Amino acid sequence: MRSVFNEISKLNPKPGGALSDYSQNNHILPDFTLLIENGELKVTLNRRNAPELHISNNYKEMLTGYSQDPNKSKPQQEAIQFIKQKLDSAKWFIDAIEQRHQTLFLTINAIVSYQKEYFLTGDEHRLKPMVLKDIADVIKMDISTVSRVANSKYIDTPYGVMLLKSLFSEGMKNDEGEDVSTIEIKNILGN
C-alpha cells in the first residue's frame, strides 16, 4: 500500500500544464479578408463565431397547435404567450446580429474604398490621411460606431494582417500642397 502512495505522490495533478509553458497564443484571427481579383478589391466578413441562426420550426408548430385549439385552458394560453415572447426575442436577436454584420460590412467597405490605392499596391506612400469622421460621413453613422469597428477588428490583406485602427491617421500638406498621411511621415523619419 505504501508503494502505491509513493507512486501517486510523484504524479503531476495538472499534466496539461507541462504543455503550455505559460506562453500566450498570439495568433490573430482576422475579422475580414481582402482579396484583389482582376484589379478589384473584394472584402469578406469572417463569420467564424456567428453560425447561421434560425428559429426552430418546432416552436412555430407548437404555437400554431396551441393557437388553433378553440377550448384553450389557462395553462395553454400562458404557453402561447410564453412561446410568442420567446419567438419575438429570438427574431430580435437574429435581426440584431444581422444588423451588426451589415454595419461591419458597410464600414470595412468604406475604409477599403477610401484607401483603395494603398490596398491595390500595398505601398504605404499611397495611404491617404483618414480620420474616423471621414468614414462616419461616408456610411452616415456615428463616429463611435466606426471607432468600435476600427479599434478591435483585423483585416487579412495580401500585405499581411493589420489592425484597422492602424489605417487611420491625420494628414499634413507637403510642399506641393498634397495631403500626406502622418504614417508616411513617421516612416520617412524612422529611416
SEGULO-300243 format. One record per residue: residue number from 0; residue in one letter; x, y, z of N, C-alpha, C in turn. Coordinates in Angstrom, 2 decimals. Layout:
    nr   rest        nx        ny        nz       cax       cay       caz        cx        cy        cz
   NUM      A         X         Y         Z         X         Y         Z         X         Y         Z
...
//
This chain:
    nr   rest        nx        ny        nz       cax       cay       caz        cx        cy        cz
     0      M      0.82     -1.18      0.00      0.00      0.00      0.00      0.88      1.26      0.00
     1      R      1.94      1.23      0.74      2.86      2.35      0.83      3.45      2.68     -0.54
     2      S      3.74      1.68     -1.37      4.32      1.90     -2.70      3.32      2.59     -3.62
     3      V      2.04      2.32     -3.45      1.01      2.98     -4.26      0.99      4.47     -3.93
     4      F      1.01      4.82     -2.62      1.03      6.22     -2.22      2.27      6.93     -2.74
     5      N      3.40      6.27     -2.69      4.64      6.86     -3.19      4.54      7.14     -4.69
     6      E      3.98      6.19     -5.42      3.84      6.36     -6.87      2.88      7.50     -7.20
     7      I      1.77      7.57     -6.50      0.78      8.63     -6.74      1.36     10.00     -6.39
     8      S      2.14     10.09     -5.35      2.71     11.38     -4.95      3.68     11.93     -5.99
     9      K      4.22     11.08     -6.86      5.13     11.52     -7.92      4.39     12.07     -9.14
    10      L      3.11     11.80     -9.24      2.35     12.20    -10.41      2.00     13.68    -10.37
    11      N      1.87     14.27    -11.56      1.51     15.68    -11.70     -0.01     15.79    -11.73
    12      P     -0.62     16.54    -10.80     -2.08     16.66    -10.79     -2.63     17.48    -11.96
    13      K     -1.77     18.22    -12.64     -2.17     19.03    -13.81     -1.24     18.72    -14.98
    14      P     -1.40     17.55    -15.59     -0.46     17.16    -16.65     -0.51     18.05    -17.88
    15      G     -1.62     18.73    -18.15     -1.71     19.62    -19.30     -0.88     20.87    -19.13
    16      G     -0.55     21.23    -17.90      0.24     22.43    -17.64      1.64     22.35    -18.23
    17      A      2.16     21.15    -18.37      3.51     20.98    -18.92      3.54     21.32    -20.41
    18      L      2.42     21.29    -21.06      2.38     21.56    -22.49      2.38     23.04    -22.82
    19      S      1.97     23.89    -21.89      1.78     25.29    -22.24      2.98     26.18    -21.99
    20      D      3.84     25.89    -21.13      4.98     26.71    -20.71      4.60     28.18    -20.49
    21      Y      3.34     28.43    -20.16      2.82     29.75    -19.80      2.98     30.82    -20.87
    22      S      3.20     30.47    -22.12      3.25     31.49    -23.17      1.86     31.63    -23.77
    23      Q      1.54     32.83    -24.16      0.22     33.09    -24.73      0.21     32.78    -26.21
    24      N     -0.97     32.41    -26.69     -1.17     32.24    -28.12     -1.47     33.61    -28.71
    25      N     -0.56     34.13    -29.49     -0.73     35.46    -30.06     -1.24     35.42    -31.50
    26      H     -1.82     34.32    -31.90     -2.33     34.19    -33.25     -3.60     35.03    -33.40
    27      I     -3.64     35.84    -34.43     -4.79     36.71    -34.68     -5.66     36.10    -35.76
    28      L     -6.94     35.99    -35.48     -7.90     35.56    -36.49     -8.57     36.81    -37.04
    29      P     -8.27     37.17    -38.29     -8.82     38.41    -38.82    -10.34     38.36    -38.97
    30      D    -10.95     39.52    -38.81    -12.40     39.65    -38.92    -12.83     39.80    -40.38
    31      F    -11.90     40.28    -41.22    -12.19     40.50    -42.63    -11.04     39.94    -43.46
    32      T    -11.36     39.59    -44.69    -10.34     39.16    -45.64    -10.48     40.01    -46.88
    33      L     -9.36     40.53    -47.36     -9.34     41.36    -48.56     -8.60     40.60    -49.65
    34      L     -9.23     40.46    -50.78     -8.61     39.84    -51.95     -8.66     40.83    -53.10
    35      I     -7.67     40.73    -53.97     -7.66     41.55    -55.17     -7.91     40.60    -56.34
    36      E     -9.04     40.81    -57.02     -9.41     39.97    -58.15     -9.61     40.86    -59.37
    37      N     -8.76     40.69    -60.38     -8.84     41.47    -61.62     -8.84     42.97    -61.34
    38      G     -7.98     43.39    -60.43     -7.85     44.81    -60.11     -8.97     45.36    -59.24
    39      E     -9.87     44.51    -58.78    -10.96     44.93    -57.91    -10.73     44.39    -56.50
    40      L    -11.09     45.19    -55.52    -10.94     44.79    -54.13    -12.21     44.09    -53.66
    41      K    -12.06     42.90    -53.10    -13.19     42.12    -52.59    -12.97     41.86    -51.11
    42      V    -13.93     42.27    -50.29    -13.83     42.09    -48.85    -14.89     41.09    -48.40
    43      T    -14.47     40.15    -47.55    -15.43     39.21    -46.97    -15.33     39.30    -45.46
    44      L    -16.44     39.05    -44.82    -16.53     39.06    -43.37    -16.33     37.65    -42.87
    45      N    -15.43     37.48    -41.92    -15.19     36.17    -41.33    -16.29     35.93    -40.30
    46      R    -17.17     34.98    -40.58    -18.29     34.71    -39.67    -18.01     33.48    -38.81
    47      R    -16.76     33.28    -38.46    -16.36     32.08    -37.71    -17.11     31.93    -36.38
    48      N    -17.44     33.03    -35.75    -18.11     32.97    -34.45    -19.60     33.25    -34.55
    49      A    -20.12     33.27    -35.76    -21.54     33.58    -35.94    -22.18     32.52    -36.82
    50      P    -22.60     31.43    -36.23    -23.24     30.39    -37.04    -24.56     30.89    -37.62
    51      E    -25.04     30.22    -38.63    -26.33     30.56    -39.24    -27.43     30.39    -38.18
    52      L    -28.13     31.45    -37.90    -29.17     31.42    -36.88    -30.54     31.35    -37.53
    53      H    -31.40     30.55    -36.95    -32.79     30.47    -37.41    -33.66     29.99    -36.26
    54      I    -34.94     30.20    -36.41    -35.89     29.80    -35.37    -36.39     28.40    -35.71
    55      S    -36.38     27.55    -34.72    -36.80     26.17    -34.91    -38.27     26.10    -35.32
    56      N    -38.55     25.30    -36.33    -39.93     25.10    -36.78    -40.77     24.43    -35.70
    57      N    -40.15     23.67    -34.81    -40.90     23.00    -33.74    -41.67     24.01    -32.89
    58      Y    -41.03     25.15    -32.58    -41.70     26.15    -31.76    -42.82     26.84    -32.54
    59      K    -42.59     27.08    -33.82    -43.65     27.67    -34.64    -44.85     26.74    -34.71
    60      E    -44.57     25.45    -34.91    -45.65     24.46    -34.98    -46.37     24.33    -33.64
    61      M    -45.62     24.38    -32.56    -46.21     24.30    -31.23    -47.16     25.48    -31.01
    62      L    -46.72     26.67    -31.41    -47.55     27.87    -31.27    -48.81     27.74    -32.11
    63      T    -48.67     27.28    -33.33    -49.83     27.10    -34.21    -50.80     26.09    -33.61
    64      G    -50.27     24.98    -33.09    -51.12     23.95    -32.49    -51.90     24.46    -31.30
    65      Y    -51.22     25.17    -30.42    -51.91     25.72    -29.25    -52.93     26.78    -29.67
    66      S    -52.56     27.60    -30.64    -53.44     28.69    -31.06    -54.72     28.18    -31.72
    67      Q    -54.66     27.03    -32.40    -55.83     26.51    -33.12    -56.83     25.79    -32.21
    68      D    -56.45     25.50    -31.01    -57.36     24.82    -30.07    -58.44     25.81    -29.62
    69      P    -59.72     25.54    -29.98    -60.78     26.50    -29.64    -61.07     26.56    -28.13
    70      N    -60.75     25.50    -27.39    -61.03     25.47    -25.95    -59.73     25.58    -25.16
    71      K    -59.05     26.69    -25.32    -57.76     26.87    -24.66    -57.95     26.99    -23.15
    72      S    -57.15     26.20    -22.45    -57.14     26.31    -21.00    -56.21     27.45    -20.61
    73      K    -56.26     27.85    -19.35    -55.39     28.92    -18.88    -53.91     28.55    -19.07
    74      P    -53.48     27.31    -18.75    -52.08     26.95    -18.99    -51.71     27.01    -20.49
    75      Q    -52.65     26.65    -21.37    -52.37     26.73    -22.81    -52.23     28.19    -23.24
    76      Q    -53.08     29.06    -22.71    -52.98     30.48    -23.04    -51.65     31.06    -22.55
    77      E    -51.23     30.64    -21.37    -49.94     31.09    -20.84    -48.80     30.55    -21.69
    78      A    -48.93     29.32    -22.14    -47.90     28.72    -23.00    -47.81     29.47    -24.33
    79      I    -48.97     29.83    -24.89    -48.99     30.60    -26.14    -48.27     31.92    -25.94
    80      Q    -48.59     32.61    -24.86    -47.95     33.90    -24.57    -46.44     33.73    -24.38
    81      F    -46.05     32.70    -23.66    -44.63     32.43    -23.40    -43.89     32.16    -24.72
    82      I    -44.47     31.30    -25.55    -43.82     30.95    -26.83    -43.73     32.19    -27.72
    83      K    -44.78     33.00    -27.78    -44.75     34.23    -28.58    -43.62     35.15    -28.12
    84      Q    -43.48     35.32    -26.81    -42.41     36.18    -26.28    -41.04     35.65    -26.67
    85      K    -40.86     34.36    -26.54    -39.55     33.76    -26.86    -39.26     33.85    -28.36
    86      L    -40.28     33.64    -29.19    -40.09     33.76    -30.64    -39.75     35.20    -31.02
    87      D    -40.44     36.16    -30.40    -40.14     37.57    -30.66    -38.71     37.92    -30.23
    88      S    -38.29     37.42    -29.07    -36.92     37.67    -28.60    -35.90     37.06    -29.55
    89      A    -36.17     35.87    -30.01    -35.24     35.20    -30.94    -35.15     35.97    -32.25
    90      K    -36.29     36.42    -32.77    -36.29     37.21    -34.02    -35.50     38.50    -33.82
    91      W    -35.72     39.16    -32.68    -34.99     40.40    -32.41    -33.48     40.13    -32.37
    92      F    -33.08     39.06    -31.70    -31.66     38.73    -31.59    -31.06     38.44    -32.97
    93      I    -31.73     37.66    -33.78    -31.24     37.34    -35.12    -31.13     38.62    -35.95
    94      D    -32.13     39.50    -35.86    -32.08     40.77    -36.59    -30.92     41.64    -36.11
    95      A    -30.66     41.65    -34.80    -29.56     42.45    -34.25    -28.21     41.94    -34.75
    96      I    -28.05     40.63    -34.81    -26.79     40.06    -35.31    -26.62     40.41    -36.79
    97      E    -27.68     40.31    -37.55    -27.60     40.64    -38.98    -27.29     42.13    -39.17
    98      Q    -27.89     42.98    -38.35    -27.61     44.41    -38.41    -26.14     44.69    -38.10
    99      R    -25.60     43.98    -37.13    -24.19     44.13    -36.78    -23.31     43.76    -37.96
   100      H    -23.62     42.63    -38.61    -22.83     42.21    -39.78    -22.92     43.25    -40.90
   101      Q    -24.10     43.81    -41.10    -24.26     44.84    -42.13    -23.44     46.08    -41.80
   102      T    -23.43     46.47    -40.53    -22.65     47.63    -40.12    -21.16     47.38    -40.32
   103      L    -20.69     46.19    -39.92    -19.28     45.84    -40.12    -18.92     45.87    -41.60
   104      F    -19.77     45.27    -42.41    -19.50     45.18    -43.85    -19.51     46.57    -44.49
   105      L    -20.47     47.39    -44.12    -20.56     48.75    -44.64    -19.31     49.55    -44.26
   106      T    -18.90     49.43    -43.00    -17.74     50.17    -42.51    -16.45     49.73    -43.19
   107      I    -16.23     48.42    -43.27    -14.98     47.94    -43.89    -14.93     48.30    -45.37
   108      N    -16.05     48.24    -46.05    -16.05     48.61    -47.46    -15.76     50.09    -47.66
   109      A    -16.25     50.93    -46.75    -15.95     52.36    -46.83    -14.45     52.60    -46.60
   110      I    -13.87     51.91    -45.64    -12.43     52.06    -45.36    -11.61     51.59    -46.56
   111      V    -11.94     50.43    -47.09    -11.19     49.88    -48.23    -11.33     50.80    -49.45
   112      S    -12.52     51.31    -49.67    -12.73     52.22    -50.80    -11.93     53.50    -50.62
   113      Y    -11.92     54.03    -49.40    -11.18     55.26    -49.11     -9.68     55.08    -49.33
   114      Q     -9.19     53.90    -48.96     -7.76     53.61    -49.08     -7.47     52.68    -50.27
   115      K     -8.26     52.77    -51.32     -8.15     51.86    -52.46     -6.75     51.80    -53.04
   116      E     -6.13     52.95    -53.25     -4.78     52.98    -53.85     -3.77     52.22    -53.00
   117      Y     -3.90     52.34    -51.70     -3.00     51.61    -50.82     -3.24     50.11    -50.94
   118      F     -4.51     49.70    -50.86     -4.82     48.27    -50.88     -4.50     47.63    -52.23
   119      L     -4.57     48.38    -53.31     -4.21     47.81    -54.61     -2.72     47.58    -54.76
   120      T     -1.91     48.40    -54.07     -0.46     48.33    -54.26      0.30     47.84    -53.02
   121      G     -0.23     48.10    -51.85      0.50     47.78    -50.62      1.55     48.83    -50.29
   122      D      1.62     49.89    -51.08      2.60     50.95    -50.91      2.09     51.95    -49.87
   123      E      2.76     52.03    -48.72      2.33     52.93    -47.66      2.35     54.40    -48.07
   124      H      3.09     54.73    -49.12      3.09     56.11    -49.61      1.71     56.49    -50.17
   125      R      0.92     55.49    -50.47     -0.41     55.73    -51.05     -1.52     55.81    -50.00
   126      L     -1.15     55.64    -48.72     -2.14     55.80    -47.66     -2.57     57.26    -47.59
   127      K     -3.85     57.48    -47.65     -4.37     58.84    -47.55     -4.67     59.14    -46.08
   128      P     -4.53     60.38    -45.68     -4.95     60.73    -44.33     -6.44     60.37    -44.19
   129      M     -6.77     59.72    -43.09     -8.15     59.27    -42.89     -8.43     59.29    -41.39
   130      V     -9.47     59.99    -41.01     -9.89     60.02    -39.62    -11.26     59.36    -39.51
   131      L    -11.66     59.03    -38.30    -12.92     58.33    -38.08    -14.10     59.08    -38.71
   132      K    -14.07     60.39    -38.64    -15.16     61.20    -39.19    -15.30     61.01    -40.69
   133      D    -14.20     60.81    -41.40    -14.27     60.60    -42.85    -15.15     59.38    -43.17
   134      I    -14.92     58.31    -42.45    -15.68     57.08    -42.69    -17.10     57.22    -42.16
   135      A    -17.26     57.84    -41.01    -18.60     58.05    -40.43    -19.47     58.85    -41.40
   136      D    -18.88     59.84    -42.06    -19.64     60.64    -43.03    -20.05     59.80    -44.23
   137      V    -19.18     58.93    -44.68    -19.48     58.08    -45.84    -20.61     57.11    -45.53
   138      I    -20.56     56.46    -44.36    -21.57     55.44    -44.04    -22.78     56.03    -43.31
   139      K    -22.73     57.34    -43.02    -23.82     58.04    -42.35    -24.17     57.40    -41.00
   140      M    -23.11     57.15    -40.22    -23.27     56.62    -38.87    -22.41     57.45    -37.93
   141      D    -22.56     57.20    -36.66    -21.83     57.94    -35.64    -20.35     57.56    -35.65
   142      I    -19.51     58.50    -35.27    -18.07     58.26    -35.18    -17.77     57.11    -34.22
   143      S    -18.56     57.00    -33.14    -18.31     55.94    -32.15    -18.50     54.55    -32.77
   144      T    -19.39     54.42    -33.73    -19.59     53.13    -34.42    -18.33     52.77    -35.20
   145      V    -17.81     53.72    -35.93    -16.58     53.48    -36.70    -15.43     53.17    -35.75
   146      S    -15.37     53.87    -34.64    -14.31     53.66    -33.67    -14.34     52.23    -33.11
   147      R    -15.54     51.74    -32.79    -15.65     50.37    -32.25    -15.18     49.35    -33.27
   148      V    -15.48     49.57    -34.53    -15.03     48.65    -35.57    -13.51     48.74    -35.73
   149      A    -12.99     49.94    -35.82    -11.57     50.13    -36.09    -10.66     49.70    -34.95
   150      N    -11.11     49.86    -33.72    -10.25     49.58    -32.57    -10.05     48.10    -32.30
   151      S    -10.93     47.27    -32.75    -10.85     45.88    -32.34    -10.91     44.87    -33.46
   152      K    -10.87     45.32    -34.71    -11.02     44.40    -35.83     -9.75     44.38    -36.67
   153      Y     -9.48     43.19    -37.20     -8.31     42.99    -38.05     -8.75     42.61    -39.46
   154      I     -7.91     42.96    -40.43     -8.16     42.60    -41.82     -6.94     41.86    -42.36
   155      D     -7.21     40.77    -43.05     -6.16     39.99    -43.71     -6.05     40.50    -45.14
   156      T     -4.90     41.05    -45.48     -4.68     41.60    -46.82     -3.54     40.83    -47.49
   157      P     -3.33     41.04    -48.77     -2.17     40.41    -49.42     -0.83     40.88    -48.83
   158      Y     -0.87     41.93    -48.01      0.35     42.50    -47.43      0.48     42.18    -45.95
   159      G     -0.40     41.33    -45.44     -0.35     40.92    -44.05     -1.62     41.27    -43.30
   160      V     -1.70     40.78    -42.07     -2.85     41.06    -41.21     -2.59     42.37    -40.48
   161      M     -3.60     43.24    -40.48     -3.40     44.53    -39.81     -4.64     44.94    -39.05
   162      L     -4.41     45.69    -37.99     -5.48     46.28    -37.20     -6.05     47.45    -38.01
   163      L     -7.36     47.51    -38.14     -7.98     48.59    -38.92     -7.58     49.95    -38.39
   164      K     -7.44     50.05    -37.09     -7.07     51.32    -36.46     -5.76     51.88    -37.04
   165      S     -4.87     50.97    -37.45     -3.58     51.42    -37.97     -3.69     52.12    -39.32
   166      L     -4.84     52.03    -39.98     -5.03     52.70    -41.26     -5.47     54.15    -41.10
   167      F     -5.85     54.52    -39.89     -6.32     55.88    -39.63     -5.14     56.75    -39.23
   168      S     -5.10     57.94    -39.78     -4.03     58.88    -39.43     -4.47     60.29    -39.80
   169      E     -3.84     61.22    -39.16     -4.05     62.62    -39.51     -3.25     62.89    -40.77
   170      G     -3.37     64.06    -41.30     -2.63     64.42    -42.50     -1.94     65.76    -42.36
   171      M     -0.97     65.94    -43.22     -0.27     67.22    -43.31     -0.07     67.51    -44.79
   172      K      0.12     68.76    -45.12      0.35     69.11    -46.52      1.85     69.17    -46.77
   173      N      2.25     68.62    -47.94      3.66     68.70    -48.31      3.90     70.01    -49.08
   174      D      5.11     70.19    -49.60      5.46     71.44    -50.29      4.59     71.68    -51.52
   175      E      4.12     70.58    -52.13      3.27     70.71    -53.33      1.80     70.92    -52.98
   176      G      1.47     70.95    -51.69      0.09     71.16    -51.27     -0.75     69.89    -51.22
   177      E     -0.11     68.73    -51.37     -0.83     67.45    -51.32     -0.93     66.97    -49.88
   178      D     -2.04     66.33    -49.56     -2.18     65.73    -48.23     -1.30     64.51    -48.12
   179      V     -0.56     64.41    -47.02      0.32     63.28    -46.76     -0.05     62.70    -45.40
   180      S     -0.19     61.39    -45.34     -0.54     60.72    -44.10      0.60     60.82    -43.10
   181      T      0.27     61.00    -41.83      1.31     61.05    -40.81      2.00     59.68    -40.67
   182      I      1.37     58.62    -41.12      2.02     57.31    -41.12      3.22     57.34    -42.05
   183      E      3.04     57.93    -43.23      4.14     58.05    -44.19      5.25     58.93    -43.63
   184      I      4.88     60.01    -42.97      5.87     60.93    -42.38      6.69     60.19    -41.31
   185      K      6.00     59.42    -40.46      6.70     58.66    -39.43      7.66     57.64    -40.04
   186      N      7.24     57.00    -41.12      8.12     56.04    -41.80      9.35     56.72    -42.37
   187      I      9.17     57.89    -42.95     10.30     58.63    -43.51     11.26     59.04    -42.40
   188      L     10.73     59.52    -41.30     11.57     59.94    -40.19     12.28     58.77    -39.52
   189      G     11.65     57.59    -39.57     12.25     56.41    -38.94     13.41     55.84    -39.74
   190      N     13.52     56.17    -41.02     14.61     55.64    -41.88     15.85     56.43    -41.80
//
